[in-house]
Amino acid sequence: MLKAFVQAFRTPDLRNKLLFTLFIIFLFRLGSFIPTPGVNYTAVNACVNATQSGDLLSLINLFSGGALLQLSIFALGIMPYITSSIIVQMLRVVIPHFETLYKEGASGQTKMTQYTRYLTVGLAILQSSTILAMARTGQLFGNSEGACGEVIPDESILTLVMMVIVMTAGTSMIMWMGELLTEHGVGNGMSILIFSSICAQFLPSLWSIAQGSGGIFSFFVVVAVVIMVVAVVVFIEQAQRRVPVQYPKRTIGRRSFGGNTTYLPLKINMSGVIPIIFASSILSIPGLIAKFNDPNAGWVQWISANLLNQTSWIYITAYEILIICFCFFYVSITFNPDDTADNIKSYGGFIPGIRAGQRTADYLRYIIHRINTVGSLYLATIALAPTLMVIMLGLGNNLPFGGTTILIIVGVGLETVRQINTQLQQHHFEGFMS
Protein backbone atom coordinates (compact mmCIF):
# COMPACT_ATOMS: atom_id res chain seq x y z
CA MET A 1 0.00 0.00 0.00
CA LEU A 2 2.83 2.42 0.85
CA LYS A 3 4.53 1.54 -2.42
CA ALA A 4 1.35 2.30 -4.32
CA PHE A 5 1.00 5.59 -2.44
CA VAL A 6 4.53 6.57 -3.51
CA GLN A 7 3.77 5.57 -7.10
CA ALA A 8 0.63 7.73 -6.99
CA PHE A 9 2.71 10.81 -6.16
CA ARG A 10 5.17 9.92 -8.92
CA THR A 11 2.37 10.05 -11.48
CA PRO A 12 2.03 13.73 -12.51
CA ASP A 13 -1.73 13.88 -13.14
CA LEU A 14 -2.63 11.76 -10.11
CA ARG A 15 -0.20 13.75 -7.93
CA ASN A 16 -1.90 16.99 -8.99
CA LYS A 17 -5.30 15.54 -8.13
CA LEU A 18 -4.11 14.40 -4.69
CA LEU A 19 -2.50 17.77 -3.94
CA PHE A 20 -5.63 19.60 -5.08
CA THR A 21 -7.73 17.34 -2.82
CA LEU A 22 -5.49 18.08 0.17
CA PHE A 23 -5.63 21.83 -0.60
CA ILE A 24 -9.45 21.86 -0.65
CA ILE A 25 -9.55 19.88 2.61
CA PHE A 26 -7.16 22.41 4.16
CA LEU A 27 -9.38 25.34 3.11
CA PHE A 28 -12.45 23.53 4.41
CA ARG A 29 -10.87 22.86 7.80
CA LEU A 30 -9.50 26.42 7.97
CA GLY A 31 -12.96 27.88 7.43
CA SER A 32 -14.28 25.75 10.30
CA PHE A 33 -12.18 27.81 12.76
CA ILE A 34 -12.96 31.31 11.40
CA PRO A 35 -15.75 32.78 13.59
CA THR A 36 -18.75 34.44 12.03
CA PRO A 37 -18.60 38.27 12.36
CA GLY A 38 -20.63 39.37 15.38
CA VAL A 39 -19.84 36.31 17.54
CA ASN A 40 -18.12 36.63 20.93
CA TYR A 41 -15.49 33.93 20.49
CA THR A 42 -14.55 33.85 24.18
CA ALA A 43 -18.14 33.23 25.22
CA VAL A 44 -18.49 30.56 22.51
CA ASN A 45 -15.49 28.65 23.87
CA ALA A 46 -16.95 28.81 27.39
CA CYS A 47 -20.25 27.45 26.11
CA VAL A 48 -18.64 24.67 24.05
CA ASN A 49 -16.81 23.36 27.12
CA ALA A 50 -20.14 22.85 28.90
CA THR A 51 -22.27 21.92 25.90
CA GLN A 52 -24.99 19.29 26.14
CA SER A 53 -26.46 19.53 22.66
CA GLY A 54 -29.20 17.26 21.40
CA ASP A 55 -28.88 14.51 18.84
CA LEU A 56 -29.83 16.60 15.80
CA LEU A 57 -27.34 19.31 16.73
CA SER A 58 -24.72 16.64 17.43
CA LEU A 59 -25.33 15.21 13.95
CA ILE A 60 -24.97 18.62 12.29
CA ASN A 61 -21.90 19.36 14.40
CA LEU A 62 -20.43 16.00 13.32
CA PHE A 63 -20.88 16.77 9.61
CA SER A 64 -19.48 20.28 10.08
CA GLY A 65 -16.34 19.03 11.82
CA GLY A 66 -17.15 20.87 15.05
CA ALA A 67 -17.77 24.15 13.22
CA LEU A 68 -21.42 24.38 14.32
CA LEU A 69 -20.78 24.86 18.02
CA GLN A 70 -17.93 27.24 17.15
CA LEU A 71 -20.41 29.34 15.12
CA SER A 72 -17.83 29.66 12.34
CA ILE A 73 -18.45 30.77 8.76
CA PHE A 74 -18.76 27.05 7.85
CA ALA A 75 -21.03 26.33 10.83
CA LEU A 76 -23.73 24.62 8.74
CA GLY A 77 -21.21 22.38 7.00
CA ILE A 78 -22.47 20.15 4.21
CA MET A 79 -25.73 19.23 5.97
CA PRO A 80 -28.02 21.60 3.96
CA TYR A 81 -26.71 20.08 0.73
CA ILE A 82 -27.24 16.53 1.98
CA THR A 83 -30.78 17.37 3.07
CA SER A 84 -31.65 19.08 -0.22
CA SER A 85 -30.22 16.16 -2.23
CA ILE A 86 -32.40 13.72 -0.30
CA ILE A 87 -35.48 15.93 -0.74
CA VAL A 88 -34.94 16.24 -4.51
CA GLN A 89 -34.61 12.45 -4.81
CA MET A 90 -37.80 11.93 -2.81
CA LEU A 91 -39.67 14.44 -4.99
CA ARG A 92 -39.30 11.99 -7.87
CA VAL A 93 -42.03 9.91 -6.22
CA VAL A 94 -44.59 12.71 -5.78
CA ILE A 95 -43.77 15.09 -8.67
CA PRO A 96 -43.71 13.54 -12.18
CA HIS A 97 -41.56 16.41 -13.51
CA PHE A 98 -38.60 15.31 -11.38
CA GLU A 99 -38.97 11.71 -12.55
CA THR A 100 -38.98 12.95 -16.15
CA LEU A 101 -35.82 14.97 -15.52
CA TYR A 102 -34.17 11.91 -13.97
CA LYS A 103 -34.83 9.85 -17.11
CA GLU A 104 -33.60 12.57 -19.50
CA GLY A 105 -29.96 11.75 -18.82
CA ALA A 106 -27.23 14.38 -18.49
CA SER A 107 -29.43 17.38 -19.27
CA GLY A 108 -32.04 16.32 -16.73
CA GLN A 109 -29.39 15.65 -14.08
CA THR A 110 -28.01 19.15 -14.65
CA LYS A 111 -31.42 20.68 -13.95
CA MET A 112 -31.90 18.54 -10.85
CA THR A 113 -28.47 19.63 -9.61
CA GLN A 114 -29.53 23.24 -10.13
CA TYR A 115 -32.71 22.67 -8.10
CA THR A 116 -30.57 21.06 -5.39
CA ARG A 117 -28.37 24.15 -5.23
CA TYR A 118 -31.33 26.51 -4.90
CA LEU A 119 -32.88 24.36 -2.19
CA THR A 120 -29.52 24.21 -0.39
CA VAL A 121 -29.41 28.01 -0.17
CA GLY A 122 -32.98 28.12 1.13
CA LEU A 123 -32.29 25.48 3.78
CA ALA A 124 -29.06 27.26 4.75
CA ILE A 125 -30.98 30.48 5.41
CA LEU A 126 -33.56 28.60 7.49
CA GLN A 127 -31.00 26.60 9.47
CA SER A 128 -28.68 29.55 10.12
CA SER A 129 -31.62 31.63 11.40
CA THR A 130 -32.66 28.79 13.73
CA ILE A 131 -29.13 28.23 15.00
CA LEU A 132 -28.61 31.93 15.73
CA ALA A 133 -31.95 32.08 17.56
CA MET A 134 -30.88 29.12 19.70
CA ALA A 135 -27.43 30.62 20.27
CA ARG A 136 -28.94 33.85 21.60
CA THR A 137 -30.80 31.97 24.34
CA GLY A 138 -28.10 29.41 25.03
CA GLN A 139 -30.27 26.51 23.80
CA LEU A 140 -27.68 25.66 21.16
CA PHE A 141 -25.25 24.66 23.89
CA GLY A 142 -27.80 23.13 26.26
CA ASN A 143 -27.36 26.01 28.74
CA SER A 144 -29.81 28.49 30.13
CA GLU A 145 -29.67 32.10 29.03
CA GLY A 146 -26.57 33.89 30.22
CA ALA A 147 -24.99 30.76 31.68
CA CYS A 148 -21.84 31.12 29.61
CA GLY A 149 -21.86 34.78 28.59
CA GLU A 150 -23.32 36.67 25.66
CA VAL A 151 -22.53 34.70 22.52
CA ILE A 152 -23.92 37.45 20.28
CA PRO A 153 -23.32 40.82 22.02
CA ASP A 154 -24.99 42.92 19.31
CA GLU A 155 -28.46 41.49 18.65
CA SER A 156 -29.60 44.17 16.21
CA ILE A 157 -31.48 43.10 13.09
CA LEU A 158 -28.67 44.28 10.81
CA THR A 159 -26.07 42.18 12.66
CA LEU A 160 -28.25 39.05 12.66
CA VAL A 161 -29.04 39.43 8.95
CA MET A 162 -25.32 39.80 8.20
CA MET A 163 -24.56 36.63 10.20
CA VAL A 164 -27.24 34.68 8.31
CA ILE A 165 -25.80 35.88 4.99
CA VAL A 166 -22.25 34.92 6.01
CA MET A 167 -23.30 31.40 7.15
CA THR A 168 -25.34 30.88 3.99
CA ALA A 169 -22.42 32.06 1.85
CA GLY A 170 -20.19 29.63 3.75
CA THR A 171 -22.51 26.74 2.86
CA SER A 172 -22.55 27.84 -0.79
CA MET A 173 -18.75 27.95 -0.79
CA ILE A 174 -18.58 24.43 0.68
CA MET A 175 -20.94 23.22 -2.05
CA TRP A 176 -18.73 24.88 -4.68
CA MET A 177 -15.56 23.36 -3.21
CA GLY A 178 -17.19 19.93 -3.20
CA GLU A 179 -18.04 20.21 -6.89
CA LEU A 180 -14.51 21.39 -7.70
CA LEU A 181 -13.13 18.44 -5.74
CA THR A 182 -15.29 16.00 -7.69
CA GLU A 183 -14.15 17.49 -11.00
CA HIS A 184 -10.44 18.03 -10.36
CA GLY A 185 -9.65 15.88 -7.32
CA VAL A 186 -9.92 12.25 -6.24
CA GLY A 187 -13.24 10.72 -5.19
CA ASN A 188 -16.62 12.31 -4.62
CA GLY A 189 -16.11 15.86 -3.40
CA MET A 190 -18.99 16.01 -0.92
CA SER A 191 -18.07 12.64 0.54
CA ILE A 192 -14.43 13.68 0.95
CA LEU A 193 -15.44 16.85 2.84
CA ILE A 194 -17.73 14.84 5.13
CA PHE A 195 -14.93 12.33 5.63
CA SER A 196 -12.46 15.05 6.65
CA SER A 197 -14.99 16.60 9.06
CA ILE A 198 -15.70 13.30 10.80
CA CYS A 199 -12.03 12.32 10.99
CA ALA A 200 -11.28 15.66 12.66
CA GLN A 201 -13.74 14.80 15.44
CA PHE A 202 -13.32 11.02 15.68
CA LEU A 203 -9.95 10.60 17.42
CA PRO A 204 -10.52 13.39 20.02
CA SER A 205 -13.96 11.91 20.75
CA LEU A 206 -12.46 8.45 21.13
CA TRP A 207 -9.78 9.70 23.53
CA SER A 208 -12.42 11.55 25.59
CA ILE A 209 -13.60 8.12 26.82
CA ALA A 210 -10.24 7.52 28.50
CA GLN A 211 -10.27 10.99 30.04
CA GLY A 212 -13.84 10.65 31.29
CA SER A 213 -15.46 8.29 33.74
CA GLY A 214 -14.74 5.23 31.59
CA GLY A 215 -11.00 5.17 32.14
CA ILE A 216 -8.32 3.35 30.18
CA PHE A 217 -10.05 -0.05 30.40
CA SER A 218 -13.22 1.25 28.76
CA PHE A 219 -11.11 3.05 26.16
CA PHE A 220 -9.38 -0.16 25.05
CA VAL A 221 -12.68 -2.06 25.05
CA VAL A 222 -14.22 0.61 22.82
CA VAL A 223 -11.19 0.54 20.49
CA ALA A 224 -11.46 -3.26 20.20
CA VAL A 225 -15.17 -3.04 19.41
CA VAL A 226 -14.55 -0.29 16.84
CA ILE A 227 -11.95 -2.45 15.09
CA MET A 228 -14.38 -5.37 14.92
CA VAL A 229 -17.16 -3.10 13.64
CA VAL A 230 -14.83 -1.70 10.96
CA ALA A 231 -13.99 -5.25 9.83
CA VAL A 232 -17.70 -6.10 9.57
CA VAL A 233 -18.46 -2.88 7.70
CA VAL A 234 -15.64 -3.48 5.20
CA PHE A 235 -16.93 -7.01 4.55
CA ILE A 236 -20.60 -6.04 4.18
CA GLU A 237 -20.00 -2.86 2.14
CA GLN A 238 -18.08 -4.85 -0.48
CA ALA A 239 -20.52 -7.78 -0.51
CA GLN A 240 -22.75 -8.14 -3.57
CA ARG A 241 -25.56 -10.34 -4.79
CA ARG A 242 -24.66 -10.92 -8.43
CA VAL A 243 -27.70 -11.65 -10.59
CA PRO A 244 -26.54 -13.28 -13.88
CA VAL A 245 -27.79 -11.70 -17.11
CA GLN A 246 -27.40 -13.45 -20.50
CA TYR A 247 -27.29 -11.50 -23.77
CA PRO A 248 -27.87 -13.54 -26.95
CA LYS A 249 -25.55 -13.31 -29.92
CA ARG A 250 -26.75 -11.01 -32.68
CA THR A 251 -25.38 -10.56 -36.20
CA ILE A 252 -25.67 -7.16 -37.86
CA GLY A 253 -24.16 -7.17 -41.31
CA ARG A 254 -20.82 -8.92 -41.00
CA ARG A 255 -20.31 -8.13 -37.33
CA SER A 256 -21.51 -10.13 -34.33
CA PHE A 257 -22.64 -8.54 -31.09
CA GLY A 258 -23.54 -9.94 -27.66
CA GLY A 259 -23.37 -13.56 -26.80
CA ASN A 260 -21.83 -12.86 -23.40
CA THR A 261 -22.88 -13.36 -19.80
CA THR A 262 -22.65 -10.53 -17.31
CA TYR A 263 -24.24 -9.86 -13.94
CA LEU A 264 -26.27 -7.22 -12.16
CA PRO A 265 -24.44 -6.28 -8.92
CA LEU A 266 -26.78 -5.62 -5.98
CA LYS A 267 -25.16 -4.37 -2.78
CA ILE A 268 -26.40 -5.64 0.56
CA ASN A 269 -26.47 -2.10 1.95
CA MET A 270 -28.05 -0.25 -0.97
CA SER A 271 -29.20 2.74 1.09
CA GLY A 272 -25.86 3.76 2.63
CA VAL A 273 -26.15 6.00 5.70
CA ILE A 274 -29.28 7.85 4.51
CA PRO A 275 -31.70 5.84 6.76
CA ILE A 276 -29.57 6.66 9.82
CA ILE A 277 -29.65 10.37 8.99
CA PHE A 278 -33.41 10.22 8.45
CA ALA A 279 -34.02 8.37 11.72
CA SER A 280 -31.78 10.71 13.74
CA SER A 281 -33.49 13.77 12.29
CA ILE A 282 -37.02 12.47 12.94
CA LEU A 283 -36.24 11.52 16.55
CA SER A 284 -34.63 14.91 17.16
CA ILE A 285 -37.61 16.99 16.04
CA PRO A 286 -39.60 16.50 19.31
CA GLY A 287 -36.50 17.43 21.30
CA LEU A 288 -35.98 20.54 19.19
CA ILE A 289 -39.59 21.59 19.80
CA ALA A 290 -39.22 20.91 23.52
CA LYS A 291 -36.25 23.29 23.74
CA PHE A 292 -38.55 26.24 23.04
CA ASN A 293 -41.13 25.31 25.69
CA ASP A 294 -41.38 25.22 29.47
CA PRO A 295 -38.77 22.71 30.74
CA ASN A 296 -41.01 21.88 33.72
CA ALA A 297 -43.91 20.70 31.54
CA GLY A 298 -44.68 16.98 31.79
CA TRP A 299 -44.40 16.23 28.09
CA VAL A 300 -41.11 18.13 27.85
CA GLN A 301 -39.64 16.11 30.72
CA TRP A 302 -40.86 12.85 29.10
CA ILE A 303 -39.17 13.79 25.80
CA SER A 304 -35.96 14.70 27.63
CA ALA A 305 -35.95 11.39 29.52
CA ASN A 306 -36.82 9.17 26.55
CA LEU A 307 -36.17 10.79 23.16
CA LEU A 308 -33.15 12.91 24.11
CA ASN A 309 -31.59 10.15 26.19
CA GLN A 310 -29.85 7.91 23.65
CA THR A 311 -29.49 5.10 26.18
CA SER A 312 -33.26 4.95 26.79
CA TRP A 313 -34.88 1.75 25.51
CA ILE A 314 -37.71 3.81 24.02
CA TYR A 315 -35.17 5.77 21.99
CA ILE A 316 -33.29 2.60 20.97
CA THR A 317 -36.48 0.80 19.87
CA ALA A 318 -37.81 3.79 17.92
CA TYR A 319 -34.39 4.38 16.35
CA GLU A 320 -34.11 0.78 15.14
CA ILE A 321 -37.65 0.69 13.73
CA LEU A 322 -37.17 3.98 11.87
CA ILE A 323 -33.86 2.83 10.36
CA ILE A 324 -35.40 -0.40 9.06
CA CYS A 325 -38.44 1.43 7.64
CA PHE A 326 -36.35 4.10 5.96
CA CYS A 327 -34.09 1.42 4.44
CA PHE A 328 -37.02 -0.11 2.58
CA PHE A 329 -38.43 3.32 1.71
CA TYR A 330 -35.18 4.72 0.31
CA VAL A 331 -34.33 1.60 -1.71
CA SER A 332 -37.82 1.64 -3.22
CA ILE A 333 -37.06 5.16 -4.48
CA THR A 334 -33.54 4.60 -5.78
CA PHE A 335 -34.01 1.14 -7.36
CA ASN A 336 -36.96 0.39 -9.64
CA PRO A 337 -37.19 -3.32 -10.64
CA ASP A 338 -39.61 -2.54 -13.46
CA ASP A 339 -37.23 -0.05 -15.13
CA THR A 340 -34.29 -2.42 -14.68
CA ALA A 341 -36.25 -5.30 -16.22
CA ASP A 342 -37.29 -3.09 -19.16
CA ASN A 343 -33.68 -2.03 -19.76
CA ILE A 344 -32.51 -5.65 -19.76
CA LYS A 345 -35.31 -6.62 -22.15
CA SER A 346 -34.65 -3.70 -24.51
CA TYR A 347 -31.09 -4.93 -25.07
CA GLY A 348 -32.28 -8.49 -25.63
CA GLY A 349 -31.00 -9.76 -22.31
CA PHE A 350 -32.61 -12.14 -19.84
CA ILE A 351 -31.94 -13.78 -16.51
CA PRO A 352 -31.40 -17.53 -17.02
CA GLY A 353 -34.55 -19.43 -16.08
CA ILE A 354 -36.64 -16.23 -15.80
CA ARG A 355 -38.87 -14.92 -18.59
CA ALA A 356 -38.06 -11.37 -19.71
CA GLY A 357 -40.45 -8.57 -18.78
CA GLN A 358 -42.76 -8.69 -15.76
CA ARG A 359 -41.39 -12.03 -14.52
CA THR A 360 -37.91 -10.49 -14.39
CA ALA A 361 -39.23 -7.46 -12.50
CA ASP A 362 -40.97 -9.73 -9.95
CA TYR A 363 -37.80 -11.79 -9.55
CA LEU A 364 -35.66 -8.67 -8.98
CA ARG A 365 -38.22 -7.33 -6.50
CA TYR A 366 -38.09 -10.62 -4.59
CA ILE A 367 -34.27 -10.50 -4.43
CA ILE A 368 -34.26 -6.83 -3.39
CA HIS A 369 -36.65 -7.51 -0.51
CA ARG A 370 -34.46 -10.35 0.77
CA ILE A 371 -31.24 -8.34 0.43
CA ASN A 372 -32.81 -5.25 1.97
CA THR A 373 -34.02 -7.25 4.97
CA VAL A 374 -30.44 -8.29 5.73
CA GLY A 375 -29.12 -4.81 4.88
CA SER A 376 -31.59 -2.99 7.14
CA LEU A 377 -30.82 -5.27 10.09
CA TYR A 378 -27.09 -4.79 9.47
CA LEU A 379 -27.49 -1.00 9.33
CA ALA A 380 -29.60 -0.90 12.50
CA THR A 381 -27.07 -3.09 14.32
CA ILE A 382 -24.10 -0.93 13.29
CA ALA A 383 -25.95 2.26 14.21
CA LEU A 384 -26.88 0.95 17.68
CA ALA A 385 -23.57 -0.79 18.45
CA PRO A 386 -21.98 2.29 20.12
CA THR A 387 -25.12 2.90 22.19
CA LEU A 388 -25.28 -0.68 23.43
CA MET A 389 -21.56 -0.56 24.16
CA VAL A 390 -22.04 2.58 26.27
CA ILE A 391 -24.85 0.91 28.23
CA MET A 392 -22.79 -2.20 28.95
CA LEU A 393 -19.72 -0.17 30.01
CA GLY A 394 -21.80 2.17 32.15
CA LEU A 395 -20.57 5.37 30.49
CA GLY A 396 -23.86 7.18 31.07
CA ASN A 397 -25.15 9.18 28.12
CA ASN A 398 -21.68 9.95 26.77
CA LEU A 399 -21.80 9.01 23.09
CA PRO A 400 -18.70 10.57 21.50
CA PHE A 401 -19.40 8.89 18.14
CA GLY A 402 -22.00 6.70 16.49
CA GLY A 403 -22.36 4.03 13.86
CA THR A 404 -22.79 6.73 11.21
CA THR A 405 -19.22 7.84 11.88
CA ILE A 406 -17.74 4.40 11.23
CA LEU A 407 -19.91 3.78 8.16
CA ILE A 408 -18.90 7.04 6.50
CA ILE A 409 -15.20 6.70 7.33
CA VAL A 410 -15.03 3.15 5.98
CA GLY A 411 -17.33 3.74 3.00
CA VAL A 412 -15.61 6.90 1.75
CA GLY A 413 -12.18 5.42 2.44
CA LEU A 414 -12.92 2.30 0.40
CA GLU A 415 -14.37 4.27 -2.51
CA THR A 416 -11.45 6.72 -2.61
CA VAL A 417 -8.85 3.95 -2.48
CA ARG A 418 -10.76 2.13 -5.23
CA GLN A 419 -10.62 5.19 -7.50
CA ILE A 420 -6.91 5.74 -6.83
CA ASN A 421 -6.30 2.07 -7.53
CA THR A 422 -8.15 2.31 -10.84
CA GLN A 423 -6.08 5.28 -11.97
CA LEU A 424 -2.87 3.55 -10.90
CA GLN A 425 -3.76 0.50 -12.96
CA GLN A 426 -4.25 2.76 -15.97
CA HIS A 427 -0.61 3.76 -15.56
CA HIS A 428 0.46 0.07 -15.17
CA PHE A 429 1.22 0.46 -11.47
CA GLU A 430 0.41 -1.93 -8.68
CA GLY A 431 -2.64 -0.63 -6.82
CA PHE A 432 -3.66 -0.26 -3.20
CA MET A 433 -5.96 -3.26 -3.24
CA SER A 434 -3.45 -5.81 -4.57
N, C-alpha and C positions, 0 to 999 in steps of 0.2 A: 504493500500500500504506500509506504514512504517512497519507494522507487517510482511508483506511478505518479505520486504527487510532484516529485522532482521533474519527471518527464513532462508533466503538465505545464510547469513554469518554463521549460525549455522550448515549448511550442509557442511561437510568437502570438498567434491569434488567440489561443486558449489562455496564455499568460495575460494578455490584455483584458480578456473577459473576466478573469479572476481578480485582477487588480481593480477593474471598474466595479465589480461586485463588492469588494472590500471597501472601496471609496464611498459607495452609496450607503453601506452599513455604517461607516464612520459618521457620515453626515446625519443619518437617522438617529444614531445614539447621541450625537452632539446636541441635536435639537431637543432631545428628551430632557436635557439639563438646563436649557435656556428658559427662565421663567417668563410667563406672560406679563406684559406691561400692566402695572396696576396691582400686582400681587406683592404682599409683604412676605419676602422669602424666609425671614427669620421665624415669623409666626407659622408659616407652612411647615418648616422643619420641626417645630415644636409639636404641631398637630400630627405629623406623620409618625413621630415616635410613639404616640399614644393612640394610633388609629385602630378602630375596630369596625372596619367597613363591612358592608353586607356582601353577599355572594355575587350579585350582578356587578357591583363596583369592583370587587376583587377580580372578576373576569375581565372587565375593561382595563383595569390596572395591569393585569397580566399581559394582555395583548399590546399595551402601550409601553411595556418595559419599565413600569414604575413611574411613567411620566404623568399619569392621571393625578395621583396624590401630590405630585410636585407642582401641579397646575402649570406645566410648561407649555410652550407653543405647540408641541406635539402631544398634548394631554389626551386627546381623543384616540390617538393611535390609528390603527387600521380598522377598528371596529365598525365605524359607519360604512365603510366600503364593503366589509363582509356582510353586514346586515342588508345593505341595498342589493348586493348580488343575490342573496338568498330570496329577497322579496321579488326581484325581477324574474327569477326562475319559477317561483311559485305562481306568479301572475300568468304563466303559460297555461295553467289549468283553468283559470277563471276568465281570462281575456283572450279571445281567439286571435287578436292582432299579434300578440306576443308569440303565440305558437306559429303563426305564419312567418314572422320574422326569423324564428329559430330554424325553420325549414328552408329559408332562402339562401342559406350558405354564408359566405363571407360578408356580403352586403347587409344581410339581416343581423349578423353578429355585431357588425359595426354600429348599427342603430341601437341594438340592445345595450352595447357598451356605453353609448352616449346617454341612454336613459339611466343607466347605473350611475354614471358620473353626476348627473343632475340630482338624482335621489340621494347620493352621498352628501352633496352640499346641503341639501335640505335637512337630512338627518344630523349633519354636523352642527347646523345652527340650533336645532332642537336640543341636541345633547349638550352642547356647550352652555346654552341658557339654563338647562336643568342643573348642570354641574356647578355653575356659578351661584345659582340660587341656593343649592345645598351647602356650598362653601361659605356663603355669607352667614348661615346659621350654625355652622359647625357639623351639620348632618353628614357631610361628605366624609368626615373623619370619625364619625360615631361619637362625637363630643357635643355637649350642650353649648349653647351660645356663649362665647367669651371664655371658654375653658382653656383655650390655648392662644389667645390673642386675636387681634383683628387681622384676618387673612386678606381682606380687601379693605384697606383704610378709606379709600375714596369710593363711595357707593353711588355716585351720581350716574344719571342715565348715560351720559356721554362716555364715561369710563367703562361702564358695563357693555355698551354697544361695541366699543373699541376692542374689548377683550373677546367678545363673541366673534368679531370679524377676524381677529388674530388666530384664535383656535380653529376657526373654519378654514382659514387660509393654510394653517399648518396641516390639516387633514388633506386639503387639496394638493399640497406639496408632496405629502407622503404618497398619495395616489399616483402623482406624476412620477415620483422616483421609482415606485414599484413597476410602472409601465416601462420606464427606461431600463430598469434592471432586467425585465423579461426580454426586451429587444436586444440589448447590448451586453448583458451579463450571462451568468450561468444559472439555470433553474428558473422557476416561476418567481417573479419579483415580489409579489405580495406574500407568498409563502416564505421567502427568504427573510423578509422584514419581520414577519411574525416569529420566525425561528430565532432571529437575533434578539428580539425582545424577550422571549421566553428564556433563552439561554442566559441573558443578563440577570434574570431573577432567580433562576433555578438553583445554582450553587449556593448563593447566600441564603436562600430559603431552606435548603437542605442542611446547611451548617447551623441554622437557627435552632434546629431540634437539639443539637448537642449543647448549645448554650442555654436552652430553656430547661423546663422541668424534666424532660426526657433523659438527659444525660448522654454520656458516650455510648452506653449499651444500646439505648433506643436508637441512637444515630446509626450504629453499625447494623442493627436489625433492619432499619428503614433502607439503608444502602443495599443490603442483600436482597430485600424484597423488590427494590427498584430494578436491580440487575436482572432478576428473574422475570419481572414484568416486561422489561425491554426485550429479553430473549423471546418471550411469547409474542409480543407485538411484531417483532421482526419476522417471525415464522408465519403468523397469520396474515400480515400485510402483503407478503409475497405469495401467499397461497392462492391458487386459482382452480376453478372448476372449468375444465376445457371441454366444450361441447363440439364434437367433430362436425365439420361441414364439408360435403363432397360436391365438387363442381364438375359436370360432365365435359367431355372433350368435344369441342366444336371446331368445324373447319369452315373458314371464310376465305374463299379464293384458294390460294395455294398455302395458306398459313393455318396452323392449328392453334387453338386457344383452349385453356382450361385443362381439364383432365387431372386436376390435382386435389389433394385433401388438405384442408386447413382446419382451424378450430376457432371457436368463439370464446375468448377468455372472459370468465366471470369471476370477479374478486369476491372473496367471502365478506369483506367489509366494504361494500359498495358505497356507503353513505359517508365514510370518513368521520370527521369529528362534528359534522353539522348537527346530528341529533343531540349531542352533549351540549352544544351551544344553545340550541332551542330549549332543551329541558332546564338548563341553568337560568336562562332568561325568564321563562314562564314562572318558575318557582320564586324568582326574585321580585316579580311584580308586586305581590301582596306585601312583601317587606318594604319595598320602595314607597308604597302607598301609606304603610303604617308609620313611616318616618315623619310624615307631615301631619300626624294626628296626635291626640293626647296619649302619651306613653302609659298612663294609668288605666286606660280603657281595657276592658276584658278581652276584646278581640285582638287588640294590639299586643297584649301580653301573650296571648295564645300563639299568634304568629311569630313573635320573638322566640318563644320556647320551642316551637315545632318547625317552622319553615325557615327561620334564620339560623337555627342550630343544626349544623350539618351532621352532627352525630345523633340526632333524633331519629327514631325508627320511622316516624311519620314522614320525615324528609327523605330518608333512604328509600322507603317503599315508593313514594310518589316520584322520586328521581328515577328509579329503575323503570317504573311503568312508562313514564314519559319518554325515556330514551328508546325503549322497545317500540313504542307507538310511532315516534318520529322516524325511526329507522325504516319501518314499512312505508310510512307516508312519503319520505324523501326519495326512496328507491322507486316508488310508483310514479314519481314525477320525472326522475332523471332517466329511467329505463322503461321503454315501451315495447313489450314483446310483439305487439301487432306490427309496429313499424319495422322492427328487426326482422320479423318473418317475411314481410313484404320485400325488404331489401334483398334478403337471401333468394327469394323466389324470382325477383326481377333479373338477377344475374344467373338464373338457371341452377342455383344451388339447392341442396336439400340436406337434411340431417338423416344419416343412414337409419332406416327402419321407421322413419316418420314422414308422413305425407306432407308435401309443401303446402303453405297457406295457413289456414286456421288451425290445423293439427299441430303445425310447428309452433304457432303462437301459444297454443295451450300447453305444449310441452315445455317451452321456455318459461312460461308463467309458473308452471309446477316446479321447475328447477330453481327459479328465483325465490319462490316462497320458502323452499327448503334451505337454500343458502342464506337467505335473509334471517331466518329463524336462528341459525347458528351465529351469524354475524351480529345480530342485535343482542343476543345473550353475551357474546364476547365483549361487545362494546360496553354494555352495562356493567359487566364484571370488572373491566379495566377502569372504568370511571369511578366505581365504588371501592376499588382496592385500597387507595390511600385512606379513605374514610374508615373502612373496617380495620385497617392497620392502626389508625389512631385510637380507635375504641379499645382494641386489644392491648395496646401499650399504655393506655390510660393517660394520653397526652391532652385530655380535655377537648376543647374545640379548636385547637391549633392545627390548621391545615395549610402548611406552607406551599403545597403544590397539589395538583390533582391529576387524574388520569388523562385529562386533556393535554396537560403539559408533556407527558411522556409520548402520547400518540403523535403530537405535532413534531416533537424533536426527532423521533424515529422516522416518521413518514417523510418529512421534508429532507432529512439527512439521506435516506435511501434514494429518494428521487433525484437529489442533486448529485450524489455519487454515481447514479446510473447515467445521468446525462454527461458527466465528465468522462466516465468510462467509454461511452459511445463515441465521443469526440476523440478520445485517445486512440481508439481502435481504428478510426478513420485515418489517423496518422501512423498506423502500424506500430503502436506502442502497446505494451502490456497494461491492462486496465486495473482499476481498483478491485474489481470483483473477482479477479482470477485467483 
